[in-house]
Amino acid sequence: MQAHYSTTTRIGDVSASIEKFAEIGVIVDISELDIGTKTGNSGIRKNSVMTDTDARLQAIHYALLFNVFREHKDHITRVTMWGIDDENSWRSYGNPCLFDGDLNPKPAFYAVSYASSYLQGE
């Protein structure tokens, strides 16, 4: 499942897709995972300003997704992130990665690393 998502992606839809693949015996790979905070021209190679609200919403979405992935771990063989940092992402306008352009971890990094406990802290 190619996973270029946004903070408007419905997590339940992702879970339902994984379940449908599992029902027919398909092993799922999550590829190219990123979650952008803004929509717009993906050709723009400049980050937009990421507010604290954007960062928090992005982190929550990452945490919710990783909880879904853990829930379906028997049917998922791997999860591959798309890009390392916002500066070098083809979707840089939406700041979609776990690290900012200076390679500092964003709240999303901690949300992925500690998904369940991250959500409990919300």
N, C-alpha and C positions, 0 to 999 in steps of 0.2 A: 504494500500500500504506500504509494508516494504521498508524503505527508507535509506539504507546504500549507500550513494552517494559519489561521489568524485568531485573534482573541474573540471573534464572533463564531468560531467553529463550535458546533454543538457536540459536546463530548459524548452524549448518548448516541449520536449517529455514528461516531467512530466505533464505539463499543458494539453497536448493532452490526456494523459491517464486519468486524472481526468475528462475531458470533455466526454470521451467515457463511463466511468462508469456512469456519470450523465445522459447521453442520455438514458441509459437503466434503470434508476431509482435506481441505487446503491448509497447508502450513503457511503462516503469515510472516512476512518480513516487513518491518516498518522502515521505509527508506526516506532519505532526504527530509528528515523531520526538522522543521523550524516553525516558529509561531510569531508572525509579524503583528505589530501593534497598530499599524496604520495601513490603509489601502492607498493605492496610488500607482504611479508609474514605476514599475520594477526596473526600468532602464536607467532611472536616476541613480547615480553611483554615490550619492551623498546621504548620510544618515539624517533623519529628521530628529527633532528634539524629542527625547524620551522623558516624559514626566514621571513623577513618582507613582501616579495613578496607573499610567501605562505599564510601568515596570511591575507593579503589584498584580495587575490583571494578567499580564503575561505569565508571571510566576505561578499564579493560581491555575491557569490553563495547563502549563507544563506539569504541575503536580497532579492535577486531575487526570491528565493523559497517562502519566506514569502509573498511577493507581489502576487505571483500566488495563494497561499493559501487564502489570503484575497479576491482576485478576485473571487474565487470559494467557498467562505465561506458558501453559501447556500447548498452546497453539501458535506461539510467536517464537521464531528462532533468533531474531536479532532486531535491534533498534539502532539505526544509523542516523546521526545528526547531519544536517546539511550546513557545512561551514563551521568555522570556529568562532569568528568574531564578526560583529556588525559591520565594521569598516569594509571587509572584503567579501561580504555576502552579495549575491546578485540581487537580493531583496533588501539591501541596506537601508532603503528609505523607511522600512518598517521596523528596523532594529530587531531582527528575528532570532538572533543567536544567544548563546549562554554567556558570552563575553562581549564587552563593549570594544570599541575600536582601539583602546589601549591595552587590551587583553586582561582587563579587570573583570572578575566574575560579577555577574548581575544577580539580582534576586532569583531569577530563573534557574541559575546554576544550582543554588541551594535547594530550590523547589524540586529539581530533578534528583539531586543527591539524597534528599530526605523528604520525599513526597508526602508520606503520611503524617510525619511530625510537622512538616511545614504547614499543612492544612489545619492541623490542630491549633497552631499558633495564630491562625487568622481569626 
